Amino acid sequence: MMNQDKQQIAGRPDLTAPEVLTKVLDFLRYAKSPEDFEIETAGKVMNLKLLERTDGYSDFYIGNKFGDSDWIWSINFTKNQSGKMRLHFGDGGGNLPATPICQMDLDHFHPLLEQAGFIYTGKGHMGRPFNGYVKTYPDGYKSHLNVFYQGESKEKVLHDCINEITFLVFKKGL
């Protein structure tokens, strides 16, 4: 019998990491202004039933566990004068090997972002390494996209596993 803590949350989508990343990529391709950061719009674009949040962390979200692993995924959206989306793959803070979430690593995701019109701005480090991207839209909006990554484990790094994506759309000059 599975441990209750490792069971997926009933009613939430049972997705693999590549499926989650594909849904996020669908939204990254679609969103061009903060007006796109609505629960109905994001849900339709990603084909997910998003849930409203009342704790102030974000406006709406969705998430679940990855099968019987200790890894979870969550996607949070916030809309104010800008639109913000954050995808997070987490392991409960135990620094567990990322192998269960590494079916699509940074090398696979990078060209998909470039095909979606994002311009690579280089590597950075904000407590952990990331690849930065920008995109400018015809209506005067601009986006910043950071894709954070880690190796599968400290002992053996074969892939740069994506573990967080932050996406911000805002009016230039703000």
HUNORKA-V850728 format. One record per backbone hydrogen bond with DSSP energy under -1.0 kcal/mol. CO is the residue of the C=O (numbers start at 1). NH is the residue of the N-H. Records with the same first field share a line. If there is no record, write none. Layout:
# HUNORKA-V850728
CO=NH, NH
This chain:
# HUNORKA-V850728
3=6
4=7
9=12
13=15
16=20
17=21
18=22
19=23
20=24
21=25
22=26
23=27
24=28
25=29
26=30
27=31
33=36
34=37
36=38
38=42
39=43
40=44
41=45
42=46
43=48
48=50
51=61
59=53
60=77
61=51
62=75
64=73
65=67
66=69
71=66
72=90
73=64
74=88
75=62
76=86
77=59, 60
78=84
82=80
83=169
84=78
85=167
86=76
87=165
88=74
90=72
98=101
99=102
105=109
106=110
109=113
110=114
111=115
112=116
113=118
114=117
119=134
122=132
124=130
128=126
129=149
130=124
131=147
132=121
133=145
134=119
135=143
137=140
140=172
141=137
142=170
143=135
144=168
145=133
146=166
147=131
148=163, 164
150=161
152=98
160=106
161=150
163=89
164=148
165=87
166=146
167=85
168=144
169=83
170=142
171=174
